[in-house]
Amino acid sequence: MIGDTLSSWLRTLRHDLPASLVVFLVAVPFSLGIAAASGAPPAAGLIAAVVGGVVAGSLGGSAVQVSGPAAGVSVVVVELVRTHGWRATCMITLLAGVVQLVLGVVKAARVVPAVSPAVLRGLLAAVGVILALSQLHVVLSGQPQLSALANLAELPGQIAGLHGHKVALGLFTIMVLASWTRLPARVRVVPAPLVALPATAGVAWLAGWDVTHVDLAGSFSGWGFPVLPSADWHTIVGAVLLVALLGSVESLLCASAADGTHPGRRADLDQELTGQGVANMVSGALGGLPIAGGVVRTEANVRAGGRTRSAAILHGVWVLGFAVGLGWSVRLIPLEALAALLVFTGVRMVGLARVRRGRGHGEVPVYMVTAATVIVLGLAEGVLAGAALAALLALRRLTWVNVRRREEPDGRLHVTINGSLTFLGVPRLTHELRSIPAGTPVDLDLTIDFMDNAAFEAIHSWRLDHEQAGGTVDLDEPHDEWYTLAAGGARAYPGRSPDRRWVPWAQRRTRPQRRVIPDDGPATCTEGARDFHRTTAPLVRPIFTELAHKRQPTHLFITCADSRIVPSLITASGPGDLFTVRNIGNLVPRRGSEPHDDSVVAAIEYATQVLGVRTITVCGHSGCGAMAGVLSAGVQAGSLPGLRRWLRHGNHSLARFIETEGDRLHKGALDVLCRVNVQQQLENLRTYRKVDEQVRAGKLELVGLYFDIGSARVHLVPPLRSSLSVKL
């Protein structure tokens, strides 16, 4: 117990303490800048930073997220301060914390993944645009307007009237922040704000320029308990919900993103929401800004090596110590530099890279509509517009049905239906099918991911009518057999998965609607290749295109040539995973043994010395005919001289079997020999010098498997020192 506690403290000192100092240096200017952008007292930003670090850091559910005054919420706070005053805004913050606390207790965070990510990203992007536009006016020595459109309209005049060193300082800060992201990673360990702001302050001091400063004098002495806004309850409730919603979204998205940047425990989003709620209650009561998880602070924490909540908590302690003992130094930071920092942050919130990633999923319209509506009309209106559009697009996808027709040279009509077949798409589906001329032989491929009863009835009804009119319909489902199961396939093939690519030819030929394997003749590899081209090839073509240029198998798989052993099936492996060798009895001739054989030796050498495989697996199976031949001393090989010579490589396995079982044969003797044979072949592999050296060096692992055909179970076969097997 004492040792674990000491280890935890040492880990904190080694990783979290340095990280907390870096986050502290980033958080102070950010907190002051957000306070200035919100129209709040400068001290309100530092109070929020302290509470966000200590309270949210202690109670939150993320190991690395650092909370504090939220840039995204500042666009709401500035309007609240103008409308209701600062003390009333603090009460709204407190009540928003109560809402967040309740949401965390009822585990409402699970609802967030159900909201379209494009809506949430569009919301934050719009907030970033609004923040950047308002603070850009401060950089240009002007005053922010009341709305984003007003800020945009005033921007040309501000740019045309550029003058003075204050503008130069702001632009210099933006230039340093932007260029810092392009430097080598070892340099970017130092956060950009930690370089840009001192550099700007140094330039202003050396040039002797008169700039606007932030002054904390008297900020803490005028504190008073929050008061309710003097407005109707609808307005108050709307403001509370807006602050709670925006702060929650920003915190949960930041916590989720942070999970992908560190190897520690994943965030508990409900606990994080609870911690944010308590922190906002405390911050509002103390006269601080609304709190949320901050991307900039969290990113700085992760980059600096923070691993636990201790980094966030300590950063809050350092901010408190700074505010009490070094508050006078804030006057060294030009206000224009803080505004430039927020302009840069707002632009980064737009996240164009995320827009490009969402393009393939059709989410760009939702993103753009949400962002544009938030900028033009407001936050609530933008979220509703984006959610409505996302719902409409989802509904459209349910109605989307793609029907393609192609006439084959033999006169058959090949029809492919793609999409989700629901009652909403039945009208178009029926129209397309009814347009097929009567009497036409049709190959119908259903490449679908869902089919409801209405869609099934439409296809089935058309099929019966078409066949009654003299036509034929050969129906195939390359992926999931929705039609077959609905038409009685579930009763015909009980317990069978819709995925049938692994089903033997003989069983596929007994199924209705199947034309690829003809009923009047034996299955052939040629017919199977045609089936592959029609069904599986389009799915695996991207994989094989990549494998055509390189291959990096990780396993050499030596198994029996028995037709019942399918390596890719029993190992759930895919193309390029296994370098496979198959022979009678999964035998590995010992080095220098007679009769001489080079085929297996060549495969072992190539796999270990050229391909660099990490594992060699020998897989035997129950009822092995080769082992039956070995057990009969070659009698069952009959008049096959090549087979008799090959089975002599199994004599060492037979000798091992006799050592343990004696020469008396019993009912399970064959399967015991099959397992012993796997163990012996692993020993035979060690007779090859390169294999033995790699095994001893820990670069190569030898594994034995035994496939019980009757039960379809794969067992792990241990080395010869143990006779037990383990089920996988």
SULQUIMO-V397170 format. One record per backbone hydrogen bond with DSSP energy under -1.0 kcal/mol. NH is the residue of the N-H (numbers start at 1). CO is the residue of the C=O. Records with the same first field share a line. If there is no record, write none. Layout:
BEGIN
NH = CO, CO
END
This chain:
BEGIN
5 = 1
6 = 2
7 = 3
8 = 4
9 = 5
10 = 6
11 = 7
12 = 8
13 = 9
14 = 10
15 = 11
17 = 12
19 = 15
20 = 16
21 = 17
22 = 18
23 = 19
24 = 20
25 = 21
26 = 22
27 = 23
28 = 24
30 = 26
31 = 27
32 = 28
33 = 29
34 = 30
35 = 31
36 = 32
37 = 33
38 = 34
40 = 35
44 = 41
47 = 43
48 = 44
49 = 45
50 = 46
51 = 47
52 = 48
53 = 49
54 = 50
55 = 51
56 = 51
58 = 54
59 = 55
60 = 56
68 = 292
70 = 290
76 = 73
77 = 73
78 = 74
80 = 76
81 = 77
82 = 78
83 = 79
84 = 80
85 = 81
89 = 85
90 = 86
91 = 87
92 = 88
93 = 89
94 = 90
95 = 91
96 = 92
97 = 93
98 = 94
99 = 95
100 = 96
101 = 97
102 = 98
103 = 99
104 = 100
105 = 101
106 = 102
107 = 104
108 = 103
111 = 108
112 = 109
114 = 111
115 = 112
119 = 116
120 = 116
121 = 117
122 = 118
123 = 119
124 = 120
125 = 121
126 = 122
127 = 123
128 = 124
129 = 125
130 = 126
131 = 127
132 = 128
133 = 129
134 = 130
135 = 131
136 = 132
139 = 135
140 = 136
141 = 138
142 = 137
151 = 147
152 = 148
153 = 149
154 = 150
158 = 154
159 = 155
160 = 156
161 = 157
162 = 159
169 = 165
170 = 166
171 = 167
172 = 168
173 = 169
174 = 170
175 = 171
176 = 172
177 = 173
178 = 174
179 = 175
180 = 176
182 = 179
183 = 180
187 = 184
188 = 184
190 = 187
195 = 192
196 = 192
197 = 193
199 = 195
200 = 196
201 = 197
202 = 198
203 = 199
204 = 200
205 = 201
206 = 202
207 = 203
209 = 204
219 = 216
231 = 229
236 = 232
237 = 233
238 = 234
239 = 235
240 = 236
241 = 237
242 = 238
243 = 239
244 = 240
245 = 241
246 = 242
247 = 243
248 = 244
249 = 245
250 = 246
251 = 247
252 = 248
253 = 249
254 = 250
255 = 251
256 = 252
257 = 253
258 = 254
259 = 255
260 = 257
261 = 258
268 = 61
272 = 268
273 = 269
274 = 270
275 = 271
276 = 272
277 = 273
278 = 274
279 = 275
280 = 276
281 = 277
282 = 278
283 = 279
284 = 280
285 = 281
286 = 282
288 = 283
289 = 44
292 = 68
294 = 66
298 = 294
299 = 295
300 = 296
301 = 297
302 = 298
303 = 299
304 = 300
305 = 302
306 = 301
311 = 308
313 = 309
314 = 310
315 = 311
316 = 312
317 = 313
318 = 314
319 = 315
320 = 316
321 = 317
322 = 318
323 = 319
324 = 320
325 = 321
326 = 322
329 = 326
330 = 327
331 = 328
332 = 329
333 = 330
335 = 212
338 = 334
339 = 335
340 = 336
341 = 337
342 = 338
343 = 339
344 = 340
345 = 341
346 = 342
347 = 343
348 = 344
349 = 345
350 = 347
355 = 351
356 = 352
357 = 353
358 = 354
361 = 358
362 = 359
363 = 358
367 = 363
368 = 364
369 = 365
370 = 366
371 = 367
372 = 368
373 = 369
374 = 370
375 = 371
376 = 372
377 = 373
378 = 373
382 = 378
383 = 379
384 = 380
385 = 381
386 = 382
387 = 383
388 = 384
389 = 385
390 = 386
391 = 387
392 = 388
393 = 389
394 = 390
395 = 391
396 = 392
397 = 393
398 = 394
399 = 395
402 = 418
404 = 416
406 = 414
408 = 412
411 = 408
413 = 441
414 = 406
415 = 443
416 = 404
417 = 445
418 = 402
419 = 447
421 = 450
425 = 422
429 = 425
430 = 426
431 = 427
432 = 428
433 = 429
434 = 430
436 = 433
440 = 437
442 = 472
443 = 413
444 = 474
445 = 415
446 = 476
447 = 417
448 = 446
449 = 419
452 = 421
456 = 452
457 = 453
458 = 454
459 = 455
460 = 456
461 = 457
462 = 458
463 = 459
464 = 460
465 = 461
466 = 462
467 = 463
468 = 464
469 = 465
470 = 467
471 = 466
474 = 442
476 = 444
482 = 480
485 = 481
486 = 482
487 = 483
488 = 485
489 = 484
492 = 488
493 = 489
496 = 493
503 = 500
508 = 504
509 = 505
511 = 508
528 = 524
529 = 525
530 = 526
531 = 527
532 = 528
533 = 529
534 = 530
535 = 531
537 = 532
539 = 536
540 = 536
541 = 537
544 = 540
545 = 541
546 = 542
547 = 543
548 = 544
549 = 546
554 = 577
555 = 577
556 = 615
557 = 579
558 = 617
559 = 581
561 = 583
565 = 562
570 = 566
571 = 567
573 = 568
577 = 574
579 = 555
581 = 557
583 = 559
586 = 583
593 = 590
602 = 598
603 = 599
604 = 600
605 = 601
606 = 602
607 = 603
608 = 604
609 = 605
610 = 606
611 = 606
613 = 607
614 = 554
615 = 554
616 = 701
617 = 556
618 = 703
619 = 558
620 = 705
622 = 707
628 = 624
629 = 625
630 = 626
631 = 627
632 = 628
633 = 630
634 = 629
635 = 632
638 = 635
640 = 637
644 = 640
645 = 641
646 = 642
647 = 643
648 = 645
649 = 646
650 = 647
651 = 648
654 = 650
655 = 651
656 = 652
657 = 653
658 = 654
659 = 655
660 = 656
661 = 657
662 = 658
669 = 666
672 = 668
673 = 669
674 = 670
675 = 671
676 = 672
677 = 673
678 = 674
679 = 675
680 = 676
681 = 677
682 = 678
683 = 679
684 = 680
685 = 681
687 = 684
688 = 685
692 = 688
693 = 689
694 = 690
695 = 691
696 = 692
697 = 693
698 = 695
699 = 694
700 = 694
701 = 614
703 = 616
705 = 618
706 = 715
707 = 620
708 = 713
712 = 708
713 = 708
715 = 706
716 = 726
717 = 704
722 = 719
726 = 716
728 = 714
END
